[in-house]
């Protein structure tokens, strides 16, 4: 039997799933001519809650930063929906979009401008060289990754996530689906994989994490469309 708090989470997840376009919806968005037309089409469709207040920035990096912020805000919201015993896993899951740039920073790459505004990554970005960045990382919410080999950041993040699972059996299928989605050939394939897993999750807490995975795929797909139009310029 579903506990009352978890039943609330599942209901909220199902509601938010309706804010993502279907196959035909994405085709319509892909057919738009420029960033302004794309944003207008998104505002009039299911994506409306995600693009509310999102104006044309004219830069691909601007769209990437702002849509990443939207996902992080939603991850915090979902964490608040969950029963307390699942919140540690959700907090750690919320760092997922930070991992690619963390790897870049630890390889002594130039810090993207948006990282200076990120509450977790800004100390790392300002850490100077790779050694200084690792020292700074050890003082952040991602401190458990401070001793990880750069090529093992993703694997170590996943291992730490597992330690926060309140009931491991619930999230095993979710982890498999999320891993498969990361290796998918395209966003449509990743979406099908995660939607199938979400249907099978039923009233399991895995539904919350699969929902966040789907949100990431949809927002990344939208970012790609906006970025391509920003690079192309006005139609």
C-alpha atoms as a printed R data frame, in Angstrom:
    type eleno elety resid chain resno      x      y       z
1   ATOM     1    CA   UNK     A     1  0.000  0.000   0.000
2   ATOM     2    CA   UNK     A     2  1.338  3.447  -0.910
3   ATOM     3    CA   UNK     A     3  2.166  5.672   2.049
4   ATOM     4    CA   UNK     A     4  0.254  8.991   1.970
5   ATOM     5    CA   UNK     A     5  3.335 11.178   1.426
6   ATOM     6    CA   UNK     A     6  4.536  9.016  -1.444
7   ATOM     7    CA   UNK     A     7  1.083  8.998  -3.026
8   ATOM     8    CA   UNK     A     8  1.311 12.800  -3.075
9   ATOM     9    CA   UNK     A     9  4.686 12.616  -4.845
10  ATOM    10    CA   UNK     A    10  3.390 10.253  -7.517
11  ATOM    11    CA   UNK     A    11  0.404 12.505  -8.170
12  ATOM    12    CA   UNK     A    12  2.679 15.529  -8.550
13  ATOM    13    CA   UNK     A    13  5.025 13.610 -10.863
14  ATOM    14    CA   UNK     A    14  2.137 12.562 -13.094
15  ATOM    15    CA   UNK     A    15  0.977 16.151 -13.248
16  ATOM    16    CA   UNK     A    16  4.408 17.439 -14.223
17  ATOM    17    CA   UNK     A    17  4.788 14.739 -16.864
18  ATOM    18    CA   UNK     A    18  1.988 16.479 -18.723
19  ATOM    19    CA   UNK     A    19  4.265 19.513 -19.137
20  ATOM    20    CA   UNK     A    20  6.430 17.688 -21.689
21  ATOM    21    CA   UNK     A    21  5.637 17.561 -25.435
22  ATOM    22    CA   UNK     A    22  4.778 14.315 -27.201
23  ATOM    23    CA   UNK     A    23  6.351 13.253 -30.508
24  ATOM    24    CA   UNK     A    24  4.114 15.547 -32.544
25  ATOM    25    CA   UNK     A    25  4.774 18.411 -30.153
26  ATOM    26    CA   UNK     A    26  8.528 18.129 -30.637
27  ATOM    27    CA   UNK     A    27  8.112 17.993 -34.403
28  ATOM    28    CA   UNK     A    28  6.161 21.235 -34.276
29  ATOM    29    CA   UNK     A    29  8.851 22.898 -32.169
30  ATOM    30    CA   UNK     A    30 11.589 21.677 -34.507
31  ATOM    31    CA   UNK     A    31  9.737 23.288 -37.434
32  ATOM    32    CA   UNK     A    32  9.932 26.798 -35.958
33  ATOM    33    CA   UNK     A    33 12.168 29.296 -37.684
34  ATOM    34    CA   UNK     A    34 14.027 31.251 -35.020
35  ATOM    35    CA   UNK     A    35 14.467 31.515 -31.241
36  ATOM    36    CA   UNK     A    36 11.598 33.968 -30.821
37  ATOM    37    CA   UNK     A    37  9.180 31.714 -32.714
38  ATOM    38    CA   UNK     A    38 10.412 28.675 -30.794
39  ATOM    39    CA   UNK     A    39  9.902 30.346 -27.415
40  ATOM    40    CA   UNK     A    40  6.446 31.530 -28.453
41  ATOM    41    CA   UNK     A    41  5.508 28.007 -29.533
42  ATOM    42    CA   UNK     A    42  6.865 26.585 -26.277
43  ATOM    43    CA   UNK     A    43  4.875 29.123 -24.235
44  ATOM    44    CA   UNK     A    44  1.653 28.042 -25.940
45  ATOM    45    CA   UNK     A    45  2.225 24.321 -25.362
46  ATOM    46    CA   UNK     A    46  3.009 21.870 -22.551
47  ATOM    47    CA   UNK     A    47  6.442 23.401 -21.935
48  ATOM    48    CA   UNK     A    48  4.842 26.653 -20.769
49  ATOM    49    CA   UNK     A    49  5.802 26.192 -17.057
50  ATOM    50    CA   UNK     A    50  9.423 25.555 -18.012
51  ATOM    51    CA   UNK     A    51  9.866 28.588 -20.282
52  ATOM    52    CA   UNK     A    52  7.809 31.096 -18.277
53  ATOM    53    CA   UNK     A    53  9.904 34.248 -18.023
54  ATOM    54    CA   UNK     A    54 12.545 32.858 -20.376
55  ATOM    55    CA   UNK     A    55 13.451 35.557 -22.897
56  ATOM    56    CA   UNK     A    56 15.706 35.380 -25.892
57  ATOM    57    CA   UNK     A    57 19.337 35.619 -24.770
58  ATOM    58    CA   UNK     A    58 20.865 35.414 -28.277
59  ATOM    59    CA   UNK     A    59 23.584 33.049 -27.005
60  ATOM    60    CA   UNK     A    60 23.703 29.261 -26.807
61  ATOM    61    CA   UNK     A    61 25.458 29.408 -23.424
62  ATOM    62    CA   UNK     A    62 22.769 31.724 -22.087
63  ATOM    63    CA   UNK     A    63 20.041 29.216 -22.857
64  ATOM    64    CA   UNK     A    64 22.104 26.393 -21.409
65  ATOM    65    CA   UNK     A    65 22.657 28.256 -18.136
66  ATOM    66    CA   UNK     A    66 19.054 29.277 -17.685
67  ATOM    67    CA   UNK     A    67 17.531 25.887 -18.496
68  ATOM    68    CA   UNK     A    68 20.043 24.189 -16.193
69  ATOM    69    CA   UNK     A    69 18.878 26.552 -13.449
70  ATOM    70    CA   UNK     A    70 15.268 25.579 -14.161
71  ATOM    71    CA   UNK     A    71 16.114 21.884 -13.749
72  ATOM    72    CA   UNK     A    72 18.042 22.498 -10.521
73  ATOM    73    CA   UNK     A    73 15.127 24.483  -9.106
74  ATOM    74    CA   UNK     A    74 12.732 21.692 -10.012
75  ATOM    75    CA   UNK     A    75 15.035 19.059  -8.491
76  ATOM    76    CA   UNK     A    76 14.877 20.979  -5.211
77  ATOM    77    CA   UNK     A    77 11.091 21.120  -5.518
78  ATOM    78    CA   UNK     A    78 10.844 17.351  -6.074
79  ATOM    79    CA   UNK     A    79 13.175 16.748  -3.130
80  ATOM    80    CA   UNK     A    80 10.747 18.694  -0.963
81  ATOM    81    CA   UNK     A    81  7.859 16.504  -2.128
82  ATOM    82    CA   UNK     A    82  9.579 13.262  -1.103
83  ATOM    83    CA   UNK     A    83  9.333 11.605   2.321
84  ATOM    84    CA   UNK     A    84 12.287 12.592   4.492
85  ATOM    85    CA   UNK     A    85 13.994  9.196   4.188
86  ATOM    86    CA   UNK     A    86 14.345  9.702   0.420
87  ATOM    87    CA   UNK     A    87 15.534 13.292   0.482
88  ATOM    88    CA   UNK     A    88 19.261 12.576   0.846
89  ATOM    89    CA   UNK     A    89 19.166 10.522  -2.357
90  ATOM    90    CA   UNK     A    90 17.257 13.315  -4.102
91  ATOM    91    CA   UNK     A    91 19.694 16.005  -2.901
92  ATOM    92    CA   UNK     A    92 22.620 14.027  -4.292
93  ATOM    93    CA   UNK     A    93 20.760 13.314  -7.546
94  ATOM    94    CA   UNK     A    94 20.282 17.048  -7.972
95  ATOM    95    CA   UNK     A    95 24.021 17.470  -8.577
96  ATOM    96    CA   UNK     A    96 23.899 15.360 -11.742
97  ATOM    97    CA   UNK     A    97 23.987 18.286 -14.244
98  ATOM    98    CA   UNK     A    98 27.103 19.629 -12.554
99  ATOM    99    CA   UNK     A    99 29.204 16.534 -13.247
100 ATOM   100    CA   UNK     A   100 30.291 17.235 -16.863
101 ATOM   101    CA   UNK     A   101 31.616 20.701 -16.044
102 ATOM   102    CA   UNK     A   102 33.177 19.425 -12.816
103 ATOM   103    CA   UNK     A   103 35.175 16.947 -14.887
104 ATOM   104    CA   UNK     A   104 36.156 19.812 -17.210
105 ATOM   105    CA   UNK     A   105 37.314 21.956 -14.278
106 ATOM   106    CA   UNK     A   106 39.318 19.139 -12.708
107 ATOM   107    CA   UNK     A   107 41.082 18.695 -16.033
108 ATOM   108    CA   UNK     A   108 42.198 22.317 -15.645
109 ATOM   109    CA   UNK     A   109 39.781 23.545 -18.291
110 ATOM   110    CA   UNK     A   110 38.695 27.170 -18.472
111 ATOM   111    CA   UNK     A   111 35.754 27.902 -16.174
112 ATOM   112    CA   UNK     A   112 32.522 28.744 -18.055
113 ATOM   113    CA   UNK     A   113 31.142 32.087 -16.910
114 ATOM   114    CA   UNK     A   114 27.975 30.533 -15.469
115 ATOM   115    CA   UNK     A   115 29.985 28.412 -13.008
116 ATOM   116    CA   UNK     A   116 30.928 31.581 -11.122
117 ATOM   117    CA   UNK     A   117 27.244 31.960 -10.222
118 ATOM   118    CA   UNK     A   118 26.698 28.310  -9.285
119 ATOM   119    CA   UNK     A   119 26.596 27.890  -5.478
120 ATOM   120    CA   UNK     A   120 28.448 24.567  -5.608
121 ATOM   121    CA   UNK     A   121 30.830 25.007  -8.522
122 ATOM   122    CA   UNK     A   122 31.891 28.622  -8.039
123 ATOM   123    CA   UNK     A   123 34.535 27.826  -5.358
124 ATOM   124    CA   UNK     A   124 35.911 25.104  -7.615
125 ATOM   125    CA   UNK     A   125 35.987 27.389 -10.643
126 ATOM   126    CA   UNK     A   126 37.910 29.978  -8.614
127 ATOM   127    CA   UNK     A   127 40.353 27.418  -7.261
128 ATOM   128    CA   UNK     A   128 43.062 28.201  -9.790
129 ATOM   129    CA   UNK     A   129 44.818 25.086 -11.084
130 ATOM   130    CA   UNK     A   130 43.564 21.500 -10.908
131 ATOM   131    CA   UNK     A   131 45.096 20.954  -7.466
132 ATOM   132    CA   UNK     A   132 43.519 24.111  -6.069
133 ATOM   133    CA   UNK     A   133 40.181 23.142  -7.565
134 ATOM   134    CA   UNK     A   134 40.283 19.762  -5.856
135 ATOM   135    CA   UNK     A   135 41.011 21.452  -2.551
136 ATOM   136    CA   UNK     A   136 38.054 23.774  -3.089
137 ATOM   137    CA   UNK     A   137 35.832 20.857  -4.108
138 ATOM   138    CA   UNK     A   138 36.533 19.205  -0.748
139 ATOM   139    CA   UNK     A   139 34.713 22.100   0.943
140 ATOM   140    CA   UNK     A   140 31.523 21.848  -1.153
141 ATOM   141    CA   UNK     A   141 28.448 19.635  -1.217
142 ATOM   142    CA   UNK     A   142 30.322 17.479  -3.749
143 ATOM   143    CA   UNK     A   143 33.181 16.861  -1.303
144 ATOM   144    CA   UNK     A   144 32.876 13.040  -1.575
145 ATOM   145    CA   UNK     A   145 34.156 13.361  -5.161
146 ATOM   146    CA   UNK     A   146 37.252 15.361  -4.224
147 ATOM   147    CA   UNK     A   147 39.465 12.264  -4.246
148 ATOM   148    CA   UNK     A   148 37.923 10.654  -7.344
149 ATOM   149    CA   UNK     A   149 39.929 10.113 -10.488
150 ATOM   150    CA   UNK     A   150 38.623 12.433 -13.178
151 ATOM   151    CA   UNK     A   151 37.529  9.574 -15.429
152 ATOM   152    CA   UNK     A   152 35.663  7.954 -12.524
153 ATOM   153    CA   UNK     A   153 33.599 10.962 -11.415
154 ATOM   154    CA   UNK     A   154 30.395  9.603 -12.918
155 ATOM   155    CA   UNK     A   155 30.874  6.111 -11.549
156 ATOM   156    CA   UNK     A   156 31.752  7.414  -8.075
157 ATOM   157    CA   UNK     A   157 28.781  9.776  -8.082
158 ATOM   158    CA   UNK     A   158 26.483  6.823  -8.862
159 ATOM   159    CA   UNK     A   159 28.050  4.704  -6.112
160 ATOM   160    CA   UNK     A   160 27.518  7.485  -3.565
161 ATOM   161    CA   UNK     A   161 23.937  7.960  -4.764
162 ATOM   162    CA   UNK     A   162 23.285  4.289  -4.019
163 ATOM   163    CA   UNK     A   163 24.454  4.719  -0.429
164 ATOM   164    CA   UNK     A   164 21.600  7.217   0.077
165 ATOM   165    CA   UNK     A   165 18.859  4.893  -1.149
166 ATOM   166    CA   UNK     A   166 16.395  4.219   1.657
167 ATOM   167    CA   UNK     A   167 15.289  0.954   0.010
168 ATOM   168    CA   UNK     A   168 17.778 -0.243  -2.646
169 ATOM   169    CA   UNK     A   169 15.385 -2.538  -4.497
170 ATOM   170    CA   UNK     A   170 13.187  0.419  -5.421
171 ATOM   171    CA   UNK     A   171 15.848  2.257  -7.406
172 ATOM   172    CA   UNK     A   172 17.717 -0.547  -9.149
173 ATOM   173    CA   UNK     A   173 15.392 -0.406 -12.214
174 ATOM   174    CA   UNK     A   174 15.571  3.378 -12.232
175 ATOM   175    CA   UNK     A   175 19.357  3.353 -12.261
176 ATOM   176    CA   UNK     A   176 19.398  0.898 -15.157
177 ATOM   177    CA   UNK     A   177 16.969  3.029 -17.143
178 ATOM   178    CA   UNK     A   178 18.866  6.242 -16.440
179 ATOM   179    CA   UNK     A   179 22.125  4.598 -17.510
180 ATOM   180    CA   UNK     A   180 20.494  3.316 -20.709
181 ATOM   181    CA   UNK     A   181 19.064  6.760 -21.421
182 ATOM   182    CA   UNK     A   182 22.500  8.372 -21.089
183 ATOM   183    CA   UNK     A   183 23.775  6.020 -23.775
184 ATOM   184    CA   UNK     A   184 20.776  6.478 -26.086
185 ATOM   185    CA   UNK     A   185 21.376  7.503 -29.671
186 ATOM   186    CA   UNK     A   186 19.072 10.521 -29.500
187 ATOM   187    CA   UNK     A   187 16.692 12.350 -27.129
188 ATOM   188    CA   UNK     A   188 13.640 10.547 -28.526
189 ATOM   189    CA   UNK     A   189 15.178  7.169 -27.681
190 ATOM   190    CA   UNK     A   190 16.156  8.352 -24.213
191 ATOM   191    CA   UNK     A   191 12.610  9.618 -23.667
192 ATOM   192    CA   UNK     A   192 11.079  6.275 -24.671
193 ATOM   193    CA   UNK     A   193 13.415  4.410 -22.320
194 ATOM   194    CA   UNK     A   194 12.634  6.626 -19.343
195 ATOM   195    CA   UNK     A   195  8.889  6.806 -20.013
196 ATOM   196    CA   UNK     A   196  8.717  3.016 -20.149
197 ATOM   197    CA   UNK     A   197 10.589  2.759 -16.854
198 ATOM   198    CA   UNK     A   198  8.324  5.398 -15.312
199 ATOM   199    CA   UNK     A   199  5.218  3.434 -16.257
200 ATOM   200    CA   UNK     A   200  6.685  0.298 -14.707
201 ATOM   201    CA   UNK     A   201  7.702  2.188 -11.558
202 ATOM   202    CA   UNK     A   202  4.073  2.592 -10.534
203 ATOM   203    CA   UNK     A   203  3.964  4.031  -7.012
204 ATOM   204    CA   UNK     A   204  7.645  3.405  -6.288
205 ATOM   205    CA   UNK     A   205  9.823  6.370  -5.227
206 ATOM   206    CA   UNK     A   206 11.829  5.577  -8.365
207 ATOM   207    CA   UNK     A   207  9.151  7.545 -10.230
208 ATOM   208    CA   UNK     A   208 10.505 10.816  -8.828
209 ATOM   209    CA   UNK     A   209 14.023 10.137 -10.102
210 ATOM   210    CA   UNK     A   210 12.827  8.913 -13.498
211 ATOM   211    CA   UNK     A   211 10.716 12.064 -13.781
212 ATOM   212    CA   UNK     A   212 13.787 14.209 -13.129
213 ATOM   213    CA   UNK     A   213 15.687 12.223 -15.736
214 ATOM   214    CA   UNK     A   214 12.920 12.880 -18.246
215 ATOM   215    CA   UNK     A   215 12.875 16.563 -17.360
216 ATOM   216    CA   UNK     A   216 16.624 16.706 -18.021
217 ATOM   217    CA   UNK     A   217 16.209 15.052 -21.440
218 ATOM   218    CA   UNK     A   218 13.378 17.390 -22.483
219 ATOM   219    CA   UNK     A   219 15.142 20.544 -21.308
220 ATOM   220    CA   UNK     A   220 18.371 19.447 -22.991
221 ATOM   221    CA   UNK     A   221 16.410 18.912 -26.189
222 ATOM   222    CA   UNK     A   222 14.867 22.379 -25.890
223 ATOM   223    CA   UNK     A   223 18.286 23.882 -25.152
224 ATOM   224    CA   UNK     A   224 19.655 22.287 -28.306
225 ATOM   225    CA   UNK     A   225 16.890 23.796 -30.429
226 ATOM   226    CA   UNK     A   226 17.334 27.244 -28.871
227 ATOM   227    CA   UNK     A   227 21.113 27.078 -29.194
228 ATOM   228    CA   UNK     A   228 20.965 26.141 -32.873
229 ATOM   229    CA   UNK     A   229 18.688 29.097 -33.562
230 ATOM   230    CA   UNK     A   230 20.892 31.450 -31.549
231 ATOM   231    CA   UNK     A   231 23.875 30.385 -33.646
232 ATOM   232    CA   UNK     A   232 21.861 30.681 -36.851
233 ATOM   233    CA   UNK     A   233 20.595 34.171 -36.082
234 ATOM   234    CA   UNK     A   234 17.237 35.700 -37.054
235 ATOM   235    CA   UNK     A   235 15.219 33.780 -39.658
